């Protein structure tokens, strides 16, 4: 039984229905057929004897009944007392009702009665009989009822035909040859007489098919004054969680665990619009695959992958940046597309933007979070440095092993043009040419033992926005086995420093820091590390047609100048 079934039990009246049972409890009216059908469907989940009729003048009413007049008043009082219907519900005589649109096929059944009190025990649910289908309209009658439709209602029928795969022309509300052909094809596919003119019942069936994918979503208009946004969202799937400027978060609360809706609201200008566009694309909930575009007044981002499909739209108007994001399971395209259309159409910009101070700072803030949302993290990060003016970078092969995507400084995609795992060198070229501030100047001379050196890198996997210098010494110009292509250093770097440049005190590059390779049976002291010799790097670059810049003997520079030099040429290499 439905939740309020104890209130309404169906019984036959002792008087003829046509004479006595023509009174109804009106609970709602809508100005569109689609909207009225959606609301009737919602009520039918909770209440028995839901019927819908066209009232004329563009209004569609939703009713409970039929009753005698006295019983309609009793039913209204009891339904209001239970909070089962809106407080403005009232009793209405049904003698002037026009076409019935709910339930599909029409047919009002028998008169409803209201018991004196709710049933004390649950009742066994009855299986309703198939609705009685009333005789269809003639083509002439269908034309008449069709002419009463508004332009938006005609456009909705065209959208439904398009969604069903029968219509591919413009959504203009004009029923020309293409629309008639689509109607005829739909009729044939649904075992209806192919007249090319949809009857009232057929239109209702088509729209019911069109809207059936929305069952279980309970799309309702949500007004959030704090953000200045009003929009329909699937309230059976998501519910309000918290404010996290610039987001209002509605997280999964139903049976779709991947679902997420964000209202986006903040003050800003074109610069902040671009910043938001870039930040959103580093979030986990915005996969990298999918179309995206930005203009001076707004942007759209679509991300597909990892089991989710996200869509974001944002506009800039009069100093206000507003929009929304929908995250939905990948593959549920029909439902997602229909819901997204409704959300976009219902979006309304209200006065005001979300106050950045609406919530206090939290203890769980983290560098890898943006407004409470996880930032997409690479599988591995290492260091590298520019060696050519087109943005070519050298790094360690460890940085590119098993990657679907490689980035320089997390933003610019790169491709591998050379890799030698035995040598310990990889060369990357940005997909789109870059213009680095500076490039490495290699010192190919032999350094003195005990000379001071510094390794530039990203020791904390890019947590810091600039490279860090780690200082040490050259302790041997060869490896432990006498290999003259590497130098042994006394230094304590972090694993993600590997691939970074090794500087002498003049700012010239002596080589590239290699990853540690401790064996299973032998572990070197932590300060024992190695660099690939500059001469070897320059030689490999030459083989690839890249002329490296070299440096002669220069004077030492200050630590501040060295830090600046390192920041200009050192990059974060990330494997995704």
C-alpha positions in Angstrom: 0.0 0.0 0.0 1.2 3.6 -0.6 2.0 5.7 2.4 -1.4 7.4 2.5 -3.4 4.5 1.2 -5.2 4.2 4.6 -6.8 7.6 3.9 -8.5 6.7 0.7 -10.2 3.4 -0.1 -12.0 2.8 -3.4 -15.7 1.9 -3.1 -18.7 2.2 -5.4 -21.2 4.9 -4.5 -24.8 3.9 -4.4 -25.8 6.7 -6.8 -24.8 7.0 -10.4 -21.3 8.4 -10.8 -22.2 10.7 -13.6 -24.8 12.4 -11.4 -23.1 12.3 -8.0 -19.4 11.5 -8.3 -18.1 14.6 -10.2 -16.3 16.4 -7.4 -12.6 16.3 -7.0 -9.9 17.5 -4.6 -7.6 19.7 -6.7 -4.1 19.5 -5.4 -2.1 21.3 -8.0 -2.2 23.0 -11.5 0.6 23.4 -14.0 0.9 25.4 -17.2 2.7 22.7 -19.2 1.7 19.2 -20.0 5.1 17.8 -19.2 5.3 19.5 -15.9 1.8 18.3 -14.9 2.6 14.7 -15.9 5.8 14.8 -13.8 3.9 16.1 -10.7 1.1 13.6 -11.3 3.6 10.8 -11.4 5.1 12.1 -8.1 1.8 12.2 -6.3 0.8 8.8 -7.7 3.7 7.3 -5.8 2.1 8.4 -2.5 -1.6 8.7 -3.1 -4.3 6.6 -4.8 -6.8 7.9 -7.3 -4.6 10.6 -8.9 -6.1 12.0 -12.1 -5.1 14.8 -14.4 -7.3 16.9 -16.7 -6.8 19.8 -19.1 -8.7 22.8 -17.6 -8.4 25.2 -20.6 -6.5 28.4 -20.9 -3.2 26.6 -20.8 -3.7 24.9 -17.3 -3.4 21.3 -16.4 -4.9 20.2 -13.1 -4.0 17.3 -10.8 -6.9 15.8 -8.8 -7.9 13.1 -6.3 -11.3 11.5 -6.9 -14.0 11.3 -8.0 -16.3 11.8 -4.9 -19.7 13.1 -4.1 -19.5 16.7 -3.0 -19.8 15.8 0.7 -17.2 13.1 0.5 -14.8 15.4 -1.4 -14.9 17.9 1.4 -14.3 15.2 4.0 -11.4 13.8 1.9 -9.9 17.3 1.6 -10.1 17.9 5.4 -8.5 14.6 6.3 -5.7 14.9 3.6 -4.9 18.4 4.9 -4.8 17.2 8.4 -2.3 14.5 7.4 -0.2 17.0 5.4 -0.6 14.7 2.4 -1.6 17.5 0.0 -0.6 21.2 -0.4 -2.4 23.6 2.0 -4.1 25.5 -0.9 -5.9 22.3 -2.1 -9.6 22.7 -2.6 -12.8 20.9 -3.9 -13.7 21.4 -7.5 -16.7 20.4 -9.7 -15.5 18.3 -12.6 -18.3 19.1 -15.1 -16.1 21.4 -17.2 -13.0 19.2 -17.3 -11.5 18.7 -20.8 -9.1 16.0 -22.0 -7.7 13.6 -19.4 -3.9 13.3 -19.5 -3.4 11.2 -16.4 -3.3 8.2 -16.0 -2.1 7.4 -19.5 -5.2 6.2 -21.5 -7.7 8.1 -19.3 -10.4 6.5 -17.2 -11.2 7.7 -13.8 -12.3 4.5 -12.2 -14.9 4.5 -9.4 -15.8 7.0 -6.7 -13.4 7.3 -3.8 -14.5 7.3 -0.2 -12.7 8.3 3.0 -13.0 6.2 6.2 -13.5 7.7 9.6 -10.0 6.7 10.7 -6.8 5.2 9.2 -6.6 1.5 9.0 -4.7 0.2 12.1 -2.7 -2.4 10.2 -0.9 -2.4 6.9 -3.0 -3.7 4.0 -1.9 -6.0 1.2 -1.1 -4.1 -1.9 -3.6 -4.6 -4.7 -2.4 -5.0 -8.3 -4.2 -2.4 -10.3 -5.9 -3.4 -13.5 -4.7 -2.0 -16.8 -6.2 1.4 -17.4 -9.2 1.5 -19.7 -8.3 3.1 -22.9 -10.9 5.5 -24.1 -11.8 5.6 -27.8 -9.2 7.5 -29.7 -9.8 10.8 -31.4 -10.4 11.0 -35.1 -7.7 12.9 -37.1 -10.0 15.9 -37.2 -10.5 15.8 -33.4 -6.8 15.3 -32.9 -6.2 18.4 -35.0 -8.5 20.4 -32.8 -6.8 19.3 -29.6 -3.4 19.9 -31.2 -4.3 23.4 -32.2 -5.0 24.2 -28.5 -1.3 23.4 -27.6 1.0 26.3 -26.9 4.2 26.7 -28.8 6.4 25.4 -25.9 4.2 22.4 -25.7 4.6 21.7 -29.4 8.4 22.2 -29.1 8.3 19.6 -26.2 6.7 17.1 -28.5 9.3 17.7 -31.1 12.0 17.2 -28.5 10.3 13.9 -27.4 10.2 12.7 -31.0 13.9 13.7 -31.4 14.9 11.9 -28.3 12.9 8.8 -29.5 15.0 8.8 -32.7 12.2 9.8 -35.1 12.9 13.6 -35.6 16.1 15.4 -36.7 15.0 18.8 -37.7 14.7 22.1 -35.9 12.8 22.4 -32.6 10.6 25.3 -33.7 7.1 24.3 -32.6 5.9 24.2 -36.2 4.4 20.9 -37.3 5.5 20.7 -40.9 6.3 17.8 -43.2 9.3 16.6 -41.1 7.3 16.6 -37.9 4.4 14.8 -39.5 6.7 12.2 -40.9 8.3 11.7 -37.4 4.8 11.4 -35.8 3.8 8.8 -38.4 7.0 6.8 -37.8 6.4 7.0 -34.0 2.8 5.7 -34.5 4.0 2.8 -36.6 6.7 1.9 -34.0 4.0 2.0 -31.2 1.4 0.0 -33.1 -0.8 3.0 -33.7 -2.7 4.0 -36.8 -0.1 6.0 -38.8 -2.1 9.2 -39.5 0.8 11.6 -38.9 -1.4 13.4 -36.3 -1.0 12.5 -32.7 -4.1 12.2 -30.6 -4.3 13.5 -27.0 -3.7 10.0 -25.7 -0.8 9.4 -28.1 0.8 12.7 -27.2 0.6 11.8 -23.5 2.1 8.4 -24.2 5.0 9.9 -26.2 5.7 12.4 -23.4 5.5 9.6 -20.8 8.1 7.7 -22.7 10.2 10.8 -23.0 10.0 11.5 -19.3 10.2 7.9 -18.0 14.0 8.2 -17.7 13.4 10.8 -15.0 11.6 8.4 -12.7 13.2 8.1 -9.3 15.0 11.5 -9.6 12.3 13.7 -8.1 13.5 16.8 -9.9 12.5 19.8 -7.8 13.2 23.5 -7.9 15.8 24.4 -5.2 16.3 28.1 -4.3 19.5 29.0 -2.5 19.5 32.6 -1.5 23.1 32.5 -0.2 24.5 31.7 -3.6 21.9 33.5 -5.6 21.0 30.4 -7.6 17.7 28.7 -8.3 17.6 25.4 -10.3 15.9 22.0 -10.5 18.0 19.2 -9.1 17.3 15.5 -8.5 16.3 15.7 -4.8 15.9 11.9 -4.5 19.5 11.5 -5.5 21.4 14.4 -3.9 20.8 16.6 -0.9 22.5 19.7 0.5 25.7 19.0 2.4 27.5 22.2 3.0 28.8 25.5 1.8 32.4 25.5 0.6 32.9 28.8 -1.4 32.6 29.1 -4.3 30.5 25.9 -4.1 27.2 24.9 -2.6 27.5 21.1 -2.4 24.7 18.6 -2.9 26.1 15.2 -2.4 24.8 11.7 -3.1 22.0 10.7 -0.7 20.2 8.2 -2.9 21.1 5.1 -4.9 23.5 6.9 -7.3 26.7 7.0 -5.3 28.6 8.9 -7.9 26.1 11.8 -8.1 27.1 15.3 -7.2 25.6 18.7 -7.9 27.5 21.9 -7.2 26.2 25.4 -7.4 29.0 27.7 -8.3 28.8 31.4 -7.1 31.4 34.1 -6.5 32.2 37.7 -7.3 34.8 38.1 -10.0 36.0 39.4 -13.4 37.4 37.9 -16.5 40.7 37.1 -14.7 38.9 35.2 -11.9 36.8 33.4 -14.6 39.9 32.1 -16.2 41.4 31.1 -12.8 38.2 29.1 -12.0 38.3 27.4 -15.4 41.8 26.2 -14.8 41.3 25.2 -11.2 38.2 23.1 -12.0 40.2 21.0 -14.4 42.5 19.7 -11.8 39.7 18.2 -9.7 39.2 14.5 -9.5 35.6 15.0 -10.5 36.6 16.6 -13.8 38.3 13.9 -16.0 40.7 15.1 -18.6 38.9 13.6 -21.6 36.0 15.6 -23.0 35.3 18.9 -24.8 35.8 22.3 -23.1 35.7 25.9 -24.2 36.0 29.3 -22.7 35.1 32.9 -23.8 35.3 36.3 -22.1 31.8 35.7 -20.6 31.8 32.0 -19.6 33.0 28.5 -20.1 31.8 24.9 -20.4 33.8 21.8 -19.3 32.8 18.2 -19.9 34.9 15.4 -18.4 34.4 11.7 -19.2 36.4 8.9 -17.6 37.0 6.9 -14.5 33.4 5.8 -14.3 32.0 9.4 -14.2 30.7 12.0 -16.6 30.8 15.6 -15.4 29.4 18.7 -16.9 30.1 22.3 -15.8 28.8 25.6 -17.1 29.6 29.0 -15.8 28.9 32.5 -16.9 30.2 36.0 -15.9 27.6 38.7 -15.7 28.0 42.1 -14.1 30.8 41.0 -11.8 29.1 37.7 -10.8 30.4 34.3 -11.7 27.7 31.7 -11.5 27.0 28.3 -12.8 26.7 24.6 -11.8 28.3 21.2 -12.1 26.6 17.8 -12.5 28.6 14.7 -11.8 26.9 11.4 -12.9 27.8 7.8 -13.6 29.4 7.2 -16.9 27.2 5.3 -19.4 23.8 6.5 -18.0 23.6 8.9 -20.9 19.8 9.0 -21.6 18.9 9.9 -18.1 21.8 12.3 -17.6 21.1 14.1 -20.9 17.4 14.6 -20.0 18.2 15.7 -16.5 20.9 18.1 -17.7 18.5 19.7 -20.2 16.0 20.4 -17.4 18.7 21.7 -15.0 20.0 24.1 -17.7 16.6 25.3 -18.6 15.6 25.9 -15.0 18.8 27.7 -13.9 18.0 31.2 -12.7 20.4 33.9 -11.5 19.1 35.5 -8.3 20.6 38.6 -6.6 23.9 38.1 -4.7 26.9 35.7 -4.7 28.2 33.3 -2.1 30.0 35.0 0.8 33.5 33.7 1.0 33.3 33.9 4.8 30.0 32.0 5.1 31.9 29.2 6.8 35.0 29.5 9.1 38.3 28.0 8.2 38.4 24.2 8.9 41.1 22.0 10.5 40.9 19.5 7.7 42.1 22.0 5.0 44.7 20.5 2.7 46.9 21.6 -0.2 45.5 18.8 -2.3 41.9 20.0 -1.8 40.0 22.8 -3.4 37.0 23.9 -1.4 36.7 20.4 0.0 37.1 18.7 -3.3 40.0 16.4 -4.0 42.6 17.6 -6.6 43.6 15.0 -9.2 47.0 13.6 -8.3 49.6 12.0 -10.6 50.8 8.5 -10.2 54.3 9.7 -9.8 56.2 13.0 -9.9 59.9 13.7 -10.6 62.0 16.7 -11.5 63.5 17.8 -14.8 64.9 20.9 -16.5 64.7 22.9 -19.7 67.5 22.4 -22.2 66.1 24.2 -25.3 64.1 27.3 -26.1 61.2 25.3 -27.4 60.6 23.8 -23.9 62.5 20.5 -24.4 63.1 18.9 -21.0 65.5 16.2 -19.8 64.5 14.0 -16.9 64.9 10.5 -15.6 63.1 7.5 -17.3 61.6 6.7 -13.9 59.4 9.8 -14.4 57.7 8.4 -17.5 57.3 4.7 -16.9 53.8 3.4 -17.5 52.2 6.8 -18.0 49.0 7.5 -19.9 49.9 11.2 -19.9 53.0 13.2 -19.0 52.9 16.8 -18.0 55.3 19.6 -17.4 54.4 21.6 -14.3 51.1 19.8 -14.2 49.7 21.9 -17.0 51.5 21.3 -20.3 51.3 17.9 -22.0 54.6 16.4 -23.2 55.7 13.5 -25.3 58.8 11.3 -25.1 61.3 11.8 -27.9 64.2 9.8 -26.3 64.6 7.3 -23.6 67.6 5.2 -22.4 66.9 3.4 -19.2 70.5 2.1 -19.0 71.9 5.5 -19.3 69.2 7.0 -17.0 68.1 9.8 -19.4 64.8 10.7 -21.0 64.0 13.7 -23.2 60.6 15.2 -23.4 59.1 17.7 -25.8 56.0 19.7 -25.0 53.0 19.0 -27.3 52.7 22.7 -27.7 55.9 24.7 -27.8 56.8 26.6 -24.6 59.0 29.6 -24.0 61.0 29.0 -20.8 62.5 32.0 -19.0 65.9 30.3 -19.3 67.6 27.0 -20.2 70.4 25.0 -18.7 74.0 26.1 -19.4 76.1 23.0 -19.1 79.5 22.9 -17.5 81.4 20.2 -19.3 84.7 20.6 -17.5 85.9 18.4 -14.7 84.8 19.7 -11.3 87.2 19.6 -8.3 86.5 17.1 -5.5 84.8 18.6 -2.5 83.3 21.4 -4.7 80.0 22.6 -3.4 77.0 21.7 -5.5 73.2 22.1 -5.3 70.4 20.0 -6.6 67.2 21.7 -7.7 64.0 19.7 -7.6 60.5 19.1 -6.2 61.2 17.1 -3.1 57.5 16.9 -2.0 55.9 15.9 -5.3 54.9 19.4 -6.2 53.3 20.5 -3.0 55.5 23.5 -3.2 55.0 25.7 -6.3 58.7 26.4 -6.8 61.8 24.1 -6.8 63.9 23.6 -3.7 67.7 23.6 -3.5 69.4 20.8 -1.6 73.2 21.4 -1.0 76.0 18.9 -1.1 79.5 18.1 -2.4 81.2 16.3 -5.3 83.1 13.4 -3.7 84.1 11.5 -6.9 84.2 12.2 -10.6 83.3 8.5 -11.3 80.8 6.0 -10.1 81.6 3.2 -7.6 82.5 0.9 -10.4 84.6 3.4 -12.2 81.9 4.6 -14.7 83.1 8.0 -15.9 79.6 9.0 -17.2 78.4 9.7 -13.7 79.7 11.5 -10.6 79.3 10.5 -7.0 77.7 13.1 -4.7 77.4 13.5 -1.0 73.9 14.9 -0.6 70.5 14.0 0.9 67.8 14.6 -1.7 64.2 13.2 -1.8 63.1 10.6 -4.4 61.2 13.2 -6.4 64.3 15.4 -6.8 65.5 12.7 -9.3 65.8 14.2 -12.8 66.6 17.7 -11.4 69.7 19.7 -12.4 72.9 19.6 -10.4 74.4 23.1 -10.2 77.9 24.3 -9.4 78.4 27.5 -7.5 78.3 29.6 -10.6 74.8 28.3 -11.7 76.1 26.1 -14.5 74.7 22.6 -14.7 77.2 19.8 -13.9 74.7 17.0 -14.6 71.3 15.5 -13.7 70.5 13.8 -10.4 69.9 10.0 -10.8 67.4 8.0 -8.8 68.8 5.8 -6.0 69.1 2.1 -7.0 69.7 0.1 -3.8 70.0 -3.6 -4.3 68.2 -6.3 -2.4 71.3 -7.3 -0.6 73.2 -3.9 -0.5 71.9 -0.6 0.7 74.1 2.5 0.2 74.3 5.2 2.9 71.6 7.8 2.4 74.1 10.5 1.5 75.5 8.5 -1.4 73.9 9.6 -4.6 74.9 10.0 -8.3 74.5 12.4 -11.2 74.6 11.8 -14.9 77.6 13.8 -16.3 76.9 17.0 -18.3 79.1 15.8 -21.1 77.0 12.7 -21.6 73.7 14.7 -21.6 75.1 17.2 -24.2 76.2 14.3 -26.4 72.8 12.7 -26.4 71.1 16.0 -27.1 73.3 16.5 -30.1 72.4 13.1 -31.4 68.7 14.2 -31.2 69.5 17.4 -33.1 69.4 19.6 -30.1 72.2 22.0 -29.5 72.8 22.4 -25.8 74.1 25.7 -24.3 77.4 25.4 -22.5 79.1 27.6 -19.9 82.8 28.4 -19.4 84.4 29.0 -16.0 82.4 31.7 -14.2 82.4 33.4 -10.8 80.3 32.0 -8.0 76.9 33.6 -7.5 74.9 34.2 -4.3 72.5 31.6 -3.0 69.6 34.0 -3.8 70.8 34.2 -7.4 71.2 30.5 -7.6 67.7 29.9 -6.3 66.4 32.3 -8.9 68.3 30.5 -11.6 67.0 27.1 -10.5 63.4 28.4 -10.5 63.8 29.5 -14.2 64.9 26.1 -15.6 63.7 23.4 -13.2 60.3 21.8 -13.9 58.0 19.3 -12.2 57.5 16.2 -14.4 54.3 14.3 -13.6 53.1 10.8 -14.7 49.3 10.4 -14.9 
